[in-house]
Amino acid sequence: MPNAAFSLIAAGQTDVGRVRARNEDSFCIGTTGEFAVVCDGMGGHAGGDIASRTAVEVISGFLEDFAPPTTPTTSATNDSDKTLANPVDHDPTVRNALSVARSAVLLANQQIHALNKQRGFAEGRGMGTTAVGLWRLPGSPQMVVFHAGDSRLYRLRDGELRALTRDHSLYQMWLDNGGRGVAPQRNIILRALGTGEEVEPELAVHSLLPDDALLLCSDGLNGMLPDAAIARILGQETVPERACAALVEAANAAGGQDNITVVVARFAKAT
């Protein structure tokens, strides 16, 4: 399959939901559709909306400026999904992309943390944001995935929905440890941008196959809809704009307890 004939076709939508007075989510899709970022701000009056917007602007600007060269080396039939354990295992182009994605998130963290210090917030206080993003390597059937917090990236392939990220939350840690005792609140985040001087995003490399559907979302979506409902909508609505609208509408119909942000992308033949 010639990779140049395929592209990521993406659309996004954000909504305040049915309960919140302000939307603290932000998202961006690259001008060429090669990357997308979703951020879910935290802090309310401390500026969660500013944190998410800052993170999106910094990360997207960094990725636009440091796009790796087009050197496709991996067949599109290679489905060797893996969470990054050792960057030296990857070819130079992938290693460079991983480094750039990490640097983008670190820079966003530094800028939000600096804003918190300017406003007099103590360490661990003030505004912060989650972040999740994907970045397709130009001309390649691979993408770099990065995240910090509980915003998610899903992939629908052959009717099967799979979360490609794992929440950095106390609730997820409780599940990983066997789920014994009283469950902690789901919204206690263990990793976020801006609340500390340092943060380490989780990085991974995943394959892309024709007709893959990708979904980035804030927890205002998956907190309202079970994975089965998300999979059904993604399977029924093949046009990204329509899928976004249907997902937001369904989350609001289920209660809309939080801001809802979604980006839907499909790896398909370029038009």
C-alpha positions as CSV (number, residue, x, y, z in Angstrom):
1,M,0.0,0.0,0.0
2,P,1.6,3.3,-1.0
3,N,1.5,5.4,2.2
4,A,1.4,8.7,0.4
5,A,-2.1,7.8,-0.9
6,F,-3.4,7.8,2.7
7,S,-4.0,10.6,5.1
8,L,-5.6,11.4,8.4
9,I,-8.9,13.1,7.9
10,A,-9.9,14.7,11.2
11,A,-12.5,16.9,12.8
12,G,-13.1,18.1,16.3
13,Q,-15.8,19.6,18.5
14,T,-16.0,21.0,22.0
15,D,-19.1,21.7,24.2
16,V,-19.6,23.1,27.7
17,G,-22.0,20.3,28.6
18,R,-25.2,20.6,30.6
19,V,-23.8,21.4,34.1
20,R,-20.6,23.5,33.9
21,A,-20.8,27.3,33.4
22,R,-17.4,27.5,31.6
23,N,-15.6,25.3,29.0
24,E,-12.1,24.5,30.2
25,D,-11.3,22.1,27.4
26,S,-9.3,23.0,24.3
27,F,-8.3,21.1,21.1
28,C,-6.3,21.6,17.9
29,I,-5.9,19.7,14.7
30,G,-2.8,20.4,12.6
31,T,-3.2,22.4,9.4
32,T,-2.3,19.3,7.4
33,G,-4.3,16.9,9.6
34,E,-1.1,15.1,10.7
35,F,-1.6,15.7,14.4
36,A,-4.3,16.5,17.0
37,V,-4.2,17.5,20.6
38,V,-7.0,17.6,23.3
39,C,-6.5,19.2,26.7
40,D,-8.8,19.3,29.7
41,G,-8.1,22.2,32.0
42,M,-8.4,22.1,35.8
43,G,-8.5,24.9,38.3
44,G,-11.8,26.7,37.8
45,H,-11.3,30.3,38.8
46,A,-7.5,29.6,38.8
47,G,-7.7,29.4,35.1
48,G,-8.2,25.9,33.8
49,D,-9.3,27.3,30.5
50,I,-6.1,29.3,30.2
51,A,-4.0,26.2,31.1
52,S,-5.7,24.0,28.4
53,R,-5.5,26.7,25.8
54,T,-1.8,27.4,26.5
55,A,-1.0,23.7,26.3
56,V,-2.7,23.3,23.0
57,E,-1.1,26.3,21.5
58,V,2.4,25.4,22.7
59,I,2.2,21.7,21.7
60,S,0.7,22.3,18.3
61,G,3.1,25.1,17.5
62,F,6.1,23.0,18.5
63,L,4.9,20.0,16.4
64,E,4.3,22.3,13.4
65,D,7.8,23.7,13.6
66,F,9.6,20.4,14.1
67,A,8.0,18.0,11.8
68,P,10.3,15.0,11.0
69,P,11.3,14.3,7.4
70,T,9.3,12.1,5.2
71,T,11.2,8.8,5.4
72,P,8.7,5.9,5.5
73,T,10.5,2.8,6.5
74,T,7.7,0.6,7.9
75,S,5.1,-1.4,6.0
76,A,1.5,-0.4,6.7
77,T,0.8,-4.1,7.5
78,N,3.1,-4.0,10.5
79,D,0.9,-3.8,13.5
80,S,3.6,-3.8,16.2
81,D,1.9,-1.5,18.7
82,K,4.0,-0.8,21.7
83,T,4.2,1.5,24.6
84,L,7.6,3.1,24.5
85,A,10.0,1.3,26.8
86,N,13.3,2.0,25.0
87,P,13.5,4.7,22.4
88,V,16.8,3.3,21.0
89,D,14.8,0.4,19.7
90,H,13.2,2.7,17.0
91,D,14.7,4.0,13.9
92,P,16.1,7.6,13.9
93,T,13.0,9.2,12.4
94,V,10.8,7.7,15.1
95,R,13.3,8.5,17.9
96,N,13.4,12.1,16.7
97,A,9.5,12.3,16.6
98,L,9.3,10.9,20.1
99,S,11.9,13.4,21.4
100,V,10.0,16.3,19.7
101,A,6.6,15.2,21.2
102,R,8.1,14.9,24.6
103,S,9.8,18.3,24.3
104,A,6.5,19.9,23.2
105,V,4.7,18.6,26.3
106,L,7.6,19.7,28.6
107,L,7.6,23.2,27.2
108,A,3.8,23.5,27.7
109,N,4.3,22.3,31.3
110,Q,7.0,24.9,31.9
111,Q,4.9,27.8,30.5
112,I,1.8,26.9,32.6
113,H,3.9,26.3,35.7
114,A,5.5,29.7,35.2
115,L,2.0,31.3,34.9
116,N,1.1,29.7,38.2
117,K,4.2,31.1,39.9
118,Q,3.5,34.6,38.5
119,R,0.1,34.4,40.1
120,G,1.5,33.4,43.5
121,F,0.2,29.8,43.5
122,A,2.1,27.4,45.6
123,E,3.6,24.2,44.1
124,G,0.9,21.8,43.2
125,R,-1.8,24.5,43.2
126,G,-3.3,26.7,40.6
127,M,-4.3,25.8,37.1
128,G,-3.3,22.7,35.2
129,T,-4.4,20.5,32.3
130,T,-4.4,17.0,31.0
131,A,-3.1,16.4,27.5
132,V,-3.4,13.7,24.9
133,G,-2.2,13.8,21.3
134,L,-1.3,11.9,18.3
135,W,1.2,12.7,15.6
136,R,1.4,10.8,12.4
137,L,4.9,10.4,11.0
138,P,4.8,12.0,7.5
139,G,4.4,9.4,4.8
140,S,4.3,6.6,7.3
141,P,1.7,4.3,8.7
142,Q,2.9,5.0,12.3
143,M,1.9,7.6,14.8
144,V,3.4,8.9,18.0
145,V,1.0,9.1,20.9
146,F,1.6,11.2,24.0
147,H,-0.5,11.8,27.1
148,A,-0.5,13.0,30.7
149,G,-3.7,12.7,32.8
150,D,-7.0,11.0,32.0
151,S,-7.9,12.4,28.6
152,R,-7.8,9.4,26.2
153,L,-7.0,8.1,22.8
154,Y,-9.2,5.3,21.4
155,R,-8.8,3.3,18.2
156,L,-11.6,1.6,16.4
157,R,-10.3,-1.2,14.1
158,D,-12.5,-3.9,12.5
159,G,-15.3,-3.0,14.9
160,E,-13.1,-3.3,18.0
161,L,-12.6,-0.3,20.2
162,R,-9.3,-0.2,22.1
163,A,-8.0,2.5,24.5
164,L,-4.4,3.3,23.4
165,T,-3.7,5.4,26.5
166,R,-4.0,4.5,30.2
167,D,-5.4,7.1,32.6
168,H,-2.9,8.7,35.0
169,S,-5.4,8.7,37.9
170,L,-5.8,7.4,41.4
171,Y,-8.8,5.4,40.2
172,Q,-6.8,3.6,37.5
173,M,-4.1,2.9,40.0
174,W,-6.7,1.4,42.3
175,L,-7.9,-0.8,39.5
176,D,-4.4,-1.9,38.6
177,N,-3.8,-2.9,42.2
178,G,-6.8,-5.2,42.2
179,G,-9.6,-2.8,43.1
180,R,-9.8,-3.8,46.7
181,G,-11.5,-1.6,49.3
182,V,-13.4,1.6,48.6
183,A,-12.9,3.0,45.2
184,P,-11.3,6.5,45.1
185,Q,-12.9,9.3,43.1
186,R,-12.4,9.0,39.4
187,N,-11.3,12.6,38.9
188,I,-8.1,12.6,41.1
189,I,-5.3,13.0,38.5
190,L,-1.8,11.8,39.2
191,R,-0.1,13.5,36.3
192,A,-0.9,16.9,34.7
193,L,0.7,19.8,33.0
194,G,1.4,23.0,35.0
195,T,0.9,21.9,38.6
196,G,4.5,21.0,39.1
197,E,7.9,22.0,37.8
198,E,8.4,18.7,36.2
199,V,6.0,16.2,34.4
200,E,6.8,13.2,32.3
201,P,4.4,12.4,29.5
202,E,3.8,8.8,28.5
203,L,4.9,8.1,25.0
204,A,4.0,5.3,22.6
205,V,4.3,4.3,18.9
206,H,1.3,2.7,17.2
207,S,0.6,1.5,13.7
208,L,-2.1,2.8,11.4
209,L,-4.1,0.6,9.1
210,P,-6.6,1.6,6.4
211,D,-10.0,2.5,7.8
212,D,-8.7,2.9,11.4
213,A,-10.9,5.4,13.3
214,L,-9.1,7.4,16.1
215,L,-10.8,9.3,18.9
216,L,-9.2,11.7,21.3
217,C,-11.4,12.9,24.1
218,S,-11.7,14.6,27.4
219,D,-13.3,12.6,30.2
220,G,-16.5,14.5,29.7
221,L,-17.1,11.9,26.9
222,N,-16.0,8.6,28.4
223,G,-17.3,9.6,31.8
224,M,-20.8,9.8,30.3
225,L,-20.7,7.0,27.7
226,P,-19.6,3.4,28.0
227,D,-17.1,2.1,25.5
228,A,-19.7,0.1,23.7
229,A,-21.8,3.2,23.0
230,I,-18.6,5.1,21.8
231,A,-17.8,2.2,19.5
232,R,-21.3,2.0,18.1
233,I,-21.3,5.7,17.2
234,L,-17.8,5.6,15.6
235,G,-18.9,2.6,13.6
236,Q,-22.1,4.1,12.4
237,E,-20.8,7.6,11.6
238,T,-17.9,7.3,9.1
239,V,-17.6,11.1,8.5
240,P,-15.5,12.6,11.3
241,E,-17.6,15.8,11.6
242,R,-20.8,13.7,12.0
243,A,-19.1,11.4,14.4
244,C,-18.0,14.3,16.6
245,A,-21.5,15.8,16.7
246,A,-23.1,12.4,17.5
247,L,-20.7,11.7,20.3
248,V,-21.2,15.2,21.9
249,E,-25.0,14.9,21.6
250,A,-24.9,11.4,23.2
251,A,-22.8,12.6,26.1
252,N,-25.1,15.5,26.7
253,A,-28.1,13.2,26.5
254,A,-26.5,11.0,29.2
255,G,-26.2,14.0,31.5
256,G,-23.4,16.2,30.2
257,Q,-21.9,16.5,33.6
258,D,-18.6,17.9,32.3
259,N,-17.1,19.7,29.3
260,I,-17.0,17.4,26.3
261,T,-14.3,17.6,23.7
262,V,-13.7,15.1,20.9
263,V,-11.5,14.8,17.9
264,V,-12.2,12.0,15.4
265,A,-9.7,11.0,12.7
266,R,-9.8,8.4,10.0
267,F,-6.8,6.9,8.2
268,A,-8.2,6.8,4.7
269,K,-7.4,7.3,1.1
270,A,-6.5,10.9,0.4
271,T,-9.1,12.8,-1.8
